[in-house]
Amino acid sequence: MENLEILRPVGRLEQYSTSRHQLMFYLNVAVSANYFLPDSFVLPVKDYVYQACEAAIAEHPSLSAIVADEDTRDPYFVRLPEIDLDQVVSFQDRKPGLLSTEADGEPTPDLDLQTLLATEHNTPFRAPNPFWRVSVLLDIEDERQFTVAFVYHHAIGDGTSGKAFHRTFLRALGVTESSDQTISIVKSPNLPLLPNIEEVHPMSFSLLYLAKKIIQEKVYSRRPTGLWTGSKVLLPTQTRLRLVPFSRLLVKAVRDRCRQESTTITALLQTIVARSIFAHIPPEFTRLACTGALSSRRWLPDFITDESMGVWVQDYEETYSRATVAPSEGFPWAEARRSRKTIQSVLKMKGKNASTSLLQFVDNFQEELCLSKVGKDRDKSFEVSNIGVLDPQTNPDLPSIKGMVFSQCASVMGNAIEVSAVTGGDGCLVLAVSWQQGVVEADLINEIVESTKQDLYSLDVA
């Protein structure tokens, strides 16, 4: 890769992802969308997909960027001169009859997509190939309907970036032109890579915050009593995945109830997942540690928007106790309100005192943040990451996105359970529950999923 154009150094947050990927500790993120074309669209699906990918490459310079010297302490981004779509785009047929709804109107999981994503989340990227892939599921019964799974390296995009890709893809579908030959080799745009978060945000922190973190890490690092976090950190990793969809009507009812109770769906989901875990782990476990992710774009310069692709994200922490989250009677709305207040307090800080600011003190990412954790207890129980809602396309003469899925691979040293959420243009919410094989038993995941569904259904009728 010596002759490739150097774009810029990899930022500290981006380097965190390159280090995890290089060690096979965390491989990728995916945002998938179900596309519907009007009857007037008569070209082969491949033509539409390739032209939309070409438009996305032209708009987003991160799609042409890969990391050089990934296994060193000073990685940097380089630009691929071109991208061969035949190498990054794949097609496969759906199995007929799998997509349906239950008798109560709730959608059933997309098992074809679930199987596809489980495979993708166990497949790393290898330079000099691009750090993204598009896998297309074709509906043999309806050629105007297909699913696009956009799978990408976390160093070139956060969760919101996956939505940005699909918005670009959707716009491009609407202006696709008939051509005699589909172009498979796409030249990379001569655009600068958007800056990393350290270049556009002070990443400041108070001395009190720093002192607290040092004390937690170096002085008083005793594990909280009763904390459940699955198994110890172990290798190798294999991601398991379940998709859990909810109907538009249920989502609307739950959202309305959240407004009545002065909370949000994200805070509610955190509370419900905590309740569901407590319901199926031994009673000696009385504490859960949750992390959430939120976009930092809202306090960055105006040229970084929800339409941009890059890594501008931070996390926050929340804890739950069995006594307050799993009472014998009634739903603990006070806990959902408390969770919302935690998120609000983080947002008010506008990126100050974020854990991502502490990455500047890491000398060796692979050793300090990854390898040193193997064989030890993990710190966190579960994550809920919600990338929000995709606005629906209402013009019947243009392509539209209905259902969406946001999913992640398992994290070797991260949370025992990952819950990723997005609401598509059809108003349906899908949870993608991922975990590392051997860290959590599949039977436990199934029980947690069923309890989560029961809680959400009960809110609808409450």
VEXDO-791470 format. One record per residue (C-alpha): y, z, x. Coordinates in steps of 0.1 Angstrom, whole numbers. Layout:
residues N
PT     v     w     u
PT     Y     Z     X
...
This chain:
residues 462
PT     v     w     u
PT     0     0     0
PT    22    -3    31
PT    40   -34    18
PT    48   -21   -16
PT    84   -13   -26
PT    92    24   -22
PT   108    38   -54
PT   115    74   -47
PT    98   107   -37
PT    75   123   -62
PT    93   153   -78
PT    78   188   -78
PT    67   187  -114
PT    53   152  -109
PT    36   164   -77
PT    19   191   -97
PT     1   164  -117
PT    -7   143   -87
PT   -23   172   -70
PT   -44   181  -100
PT   -54   145  -105
PT   -64   140   -68
PT   -87   170   -70
PT  -101   160  -105
PT   -86   191  -120
PT   -66   173  -146
PT   -69   135  -152
PT   -47   121  -180
PT   -29   122  -213
PT   -33    98  -242
PT   -13    89  -273
PT   -32    66  -297
PT   -19    48  -328
PT   -33    29  -357
PT   -14    -4  -361
PT   -12   -25  -393
PT     0   -61  -393
PT    13   -80  -423
PT    -7  -110  -436
PT    19  -133  -421
PT     7  -124  -386
PT   -21  -149  -378
PT   -24  -149  -340
PT   -55  -133  -324
PT   -50   -96  -319
PT   -53  -101  -281
PT   -21  -122  -281
PT    -2   -95  -299
PT   -15   -67  -277
PT    -8   -86  -244
PT    27   -96  -255
PT    35   -60  -266
PT    22   -47  -232
PT    44   -72  -214
PT    74   -59  -233
PT    65   -23  -225
PT    62   -31  -188
PT    96   -48  -188
PT   112   -18  -205
PT    96    11  -187
PT    96    10  -149
PT    71    39  -147
PT    44    16  -160
PT    47    -3  -127
PT    48    28  -105
PT    18    44   -87
PT    17    73   -63
PT    12    67   -26
PT    -1    94    -3
PT   -13   113   -33
PT   -35   136   -12
PT    -6   147    11
PT    23   172     7
PT    48   143     5
PT    37   117   -20
PT    60    90   -32
PT    62    64   -59
PT    58    27   -50
PT    61    -3   -73
PT    32   -27   -80
PT    46   -63   -78
PT    26   -73  -109
PT     1   -60  -134
PT   -31   -78  -145
PT   -35   -70  -182
PT   -71   -81  -180
PT   -77   -51  -157
PT   -59   -25  -178
PT   -65   -36  -214
PT   -99   -35  -230
PT  -112   -42  -265
PT  -142   -30  -285
PT  -153   -32  -321
PT  -153    -3  -344
PT  -185     7  -361
PT  -182    -2  -398
PT  -178    24  -425
PT  -168    54  -403
PT  -133    58  -415
PT  -131    75  -449
PT  -118   105  -468
PT  -134   136  -482
PT  -138   143  -519
PT  -108   166  -517
PT   -86   138  -503
PT   -86   150  -468
PT   -93   124  -441
PT  -124   125  -420
PT  -122   124  -382
PT  -120    90  -365
PT  -153    93  -346
PT  -149    59  -329
PT  -116    70  -314
PT  -130   105  -306
PT  -158    89  -286
PT  -134    65  -268
PT  -110    93  -259
PT  -137   116  -246
PT  -147    88  -222
PT  -111    80  -212
PT  -103   117  -206
PT  -131   118  -180
PT  -120    87  -162
PT   -94    90  -133
PT   -70    64  -120
PT   -75    48   -86
PT   -46    32   -67
PT   -37     4   -62
PT   -46     0   -99
PT   -19    10  -125
PT   -17    46  -136
PT   -23    37  -173
PT   -48    19  -195
PT   -48     5  -230
PT   -80     6  -250
PT   -81   -13  -283
PT  -104    -5  -312
PT  -108   -36  -335
PT  -117   -33  -371
PT  -142   -62  -377
PT  -136   -58  -415
PT   -98   -62  -412
PT   -84   -82  -383
PT   -49   -71  -391
PT   -58   -34  -384
PT   -65   -20  -349
PT   -61    12  -329
PT   -43    13  -295
PT   -51    42  -272
PT   -25    44  -244
PT   -40    66  -216
PT   -18    75  -187
PT   -14    97  -156
PT     7   128  -162
PT    28   120  -132
PT    43    89  -149
PT    48   104  -184
PT    47   135  -206
PT    36   137  -242
PT    68   123  -256
PT    65    93  -232
PT    33    83  -251
PT    53    81  -283
PT    80    61  -265
PT    54    36  -253
PT    42    31  -289
PT    77    27  -303
PT    83     0  -277
PT    49   -16  -285
PT    57   -16  -322
PT    91   -32  -318
PT    75   -59  -296
PT    48   -67  -322
PT    76   -74  -346
PT    91  -102  -324
PT    58  -116  -310
PT    60  -154  -306
PT    32  -179  -308
PT    22  -193  -274
PT    -4  -218  -262
PT   -17  -193  -236
PT   -16  -156  -234
PT    -1  -144  -201
PT   -23  -118  -184
PT    -4  -114  -151
PT    29   -96  -158
PT    56   -94  -131
PT    70   -59  -127
PT   107   -54  -136
PT   133   -48  -108
PT   144   -16  -124
PT   149    18  -107
PT   125    45  -116
PT   142    71  -138
PT   150   103  -119
PT   127   133  -119
PT   138   165  -136
PT   150   181  -104
PT   175   153   -99
PT   192   157  -133
PT   189   194  -141
PT   199   225  -120
PT   165   241  -126
PT   182   275  -122
PT   168   309  -126
PT   181   345  -126
PT   172   369   -98
PT   157   392  -125
PT   134   364  -136
PT   123   356  -101
PT   117   393   -93
PT    96   397  -124
PT    75   367  -114
PT    70   380   -79
PT    60   414   -91
PT    35   399  -116
PT    20   376   -89
PT    21   398   -58
PT    25   435   -68
PT    11   441  -102
PT   -14   414  -108
PT   -39   434  -128
PT   -55   414  -156
PT   -44   426  -191
PT   -71   447  -208
PT   -89   428  -236
PT   -77   393  -226
PT  -100   364  -235
PT   -97   332  -215
PT  -132   316  -216
PT  -152   314  -185
PT  -140   317  -149
PT  -124   287  -133
PT  -152   263  -124
PT  -161   228  -112
PT  -169   200  -118
PT  -149   192  -149
PT  -161   173  -180
PT  -138   171  -210
PT  -151   176  -245
PT  -130   165  -275
PT  -127   170  -313
PT  -102   153  -336
PT   -92   172  -367
PT   -70   153  -392
PT   -50   166  -421
PT   -36   146  -451
PT     0   138  -457
PT     0   159  -489
PT   -14   190  -471
PT    10   186  -442
PT    40   184  -466
PT    28   215  -485
PT    24   234  -453
PT    58   223  -439
PT    74   234  -472
PT    57   268  -469
PT    68   271  -433
PT   104   266  -444
PT   100   292  -471
PT    87   316  -445
PT   114   308  -419
PT    90   293  -393
PT    78   260  -380
PT    45   241  -380
PT    42   246  -342
PT    47   283  -344
PT    23   284  -374
PT    -4   264  -355
PT    -2   288  -326
PT    -7   318  -349
PT   -36   301  -368
PT   -54   291  -336
PT   -51   327  -323
PT   -65   340  -356
PT   -93   315  -355
PT  -103   325  -319
PT  -102   362  -327
PT  -125   356  -357
PT  -153   343  -335
PT  -151   362  -302
PT  -165   397  -296
PT  -143   425  -309
PT  -137   439  -273
PT  -113   410  -268
PT   -80   421  -283
PT   -55   398  -266
PT   -48   361  -262
PT   -23   343  -239
PT    -9   311  -253
PT    12   285  -237
PT    32   258  -254
PT    50   227  -241
PT    85   215  -251
PT   105   185  -241
PT   135   191  -217
PT   151   158  -227
PT   175   175  -252
PT   196   190  -223
PT   193   162  -198
PT   218   133  -193
PT   222   108  -221
PT   204    80  -203
PT   171   100  -206
PT   161    99  -243
PT   130   101  -265
PT   127    64  -258
PT   123    70  -220
PT    91    73  -201
PT    89   100  -174
PT    81   137  -170
PT   107   160  -184
PT    88   189  -199
PT    85   226  -195
PT    62   253  -209
PT    67   287  -225
PT    44   316  -230
PT    34   337  -260
PT     8   365  -265
PT   -11   375  -296
PT   -30   407  -304
PT   -60   411  -326
PT   -43   439  -346
PT   -12   418  -356
PT   -27   383  -359
PT   -59   391  -377
PT   -51   417  -403
PT   -77   425  -430
PT   -55   412  -458
PT   -30   384  -461
PT   -16   358  -436
PT     5   372  -408
PT    37   353  -415
PT    56   378  -394
PT    36   366  -363
PT    45   330  -371
PT    82   340  -374
PT    79   358  -341
PT    64   328  -324
PT    93   306  -337
PT   118   331  -323
PT   101   328  -289
PT   104   290  -290
PT   141   293  -301
PT   149   317  -273
PT   134   293  -247
PT   154   264  -262
PT   186   284  -260
PT   181   288  -222
PT   183   250  -218
PT   158   249  -190
PT   169   281  -172
PT   142   305  -161
PT   115   279  -167
PT    83   282  -147
PT    87   247  -135
PT   117   259  -114
PT    93   280   -94
PT    75   249   -81
PT   101   246   -54
PT    85   277   -37
PT    50   261   -36
PT    41   249    -1
PT     6   234    -7
PT     1   224   -43
PT   -36   217   -40
PT   -45   249   -23
PT   -21   274   -40
PT   -22   261   -75
PT   -57   246   -77
PT   -83   254   -52
PT   -74   290   -48
PT   -81   295   -85
PT  -118   284   -85
PT  -142   312   -92
PT  -115   335  -106
PT  -105   344  -141
PT   -81   320  -157
PT   -47   334  -169
PT   -44   316  -203
PT   -64   314  -234
PT   -51   284  -253
PT   -23   258  -255
PT    -6   243  -285
PT    14   212  -276
PT    31   194  -305
PT    50   162  -298
PT    63   160  -334
PT    66   132  -359
PT    68    94  -356
PT    92    80  -381
PT    75    56  -405
PT    82    18  -405
PT    92    10  -441
PT    97   -28  -439
PT    65   -44  -454
PT    72   -76  -434
PT    69   -59  -401
PT    40   -42  -382
PT    37    -5  -388
PT    20    25  -373
PT     1    48  -396
PT   -21    75  -380
PT   -15    88  -345
PT   -34   111  -320
PT   -20   130  -290
PT   -48   142  -267
PT   -53   156  -232
PT   -81   161  -208
PT   -93   196  -201
PT   -75   215  -174
PT   -98   231  -148
PT   -75   260  -140
PT   -54   259  -172
PT   -61   271  -207
PT   -96   275  -220
PT   -87   255  -251
PT   -61   227  -255
PT   -48   219  -289
PT   -26   188  -290
PT    -8   177  -322
PT    12   148  -336
PT    21   135  -370
PT    19    98  -375
PT    39    73  -396
PT    15    80  -425
PT    25   117  -426
PT    -9   128  -415
PT   -12   155  -388
PT   -41   152  -363
PT   -51   180  -339
PT   -70   170  -308
PT   -90   200  -295
PT  -102   196  -259
PT  -121   219  -237
PT  -140   219  -204
PT  -178   218  -208
PT  -191   252  -196
PT  -158   270  -201
PT  -161   273  -239
PT  -193   267  -259
PT  -192   238  -284
PT  -204   261  -312
PT  -174   283  -306
PT  -150   253  -308
PT  -167   242  -341
PT  -162   277  -356
PT  -125   278  -344
PT  -119   244  -359
PT  -134   254  -393
PT  -114   286  -394
PT   -82   267  -385
PT   -89   242  -413
PT   -96   270  -438
PT   -63   287  -430
PT   -43   256  -434
PT   -60   247  -467
PT   -54   282  -480
PT   -17   280  -472
PT   -16   248  -494
PT   -28   267  -525
PT   -11   300  -518
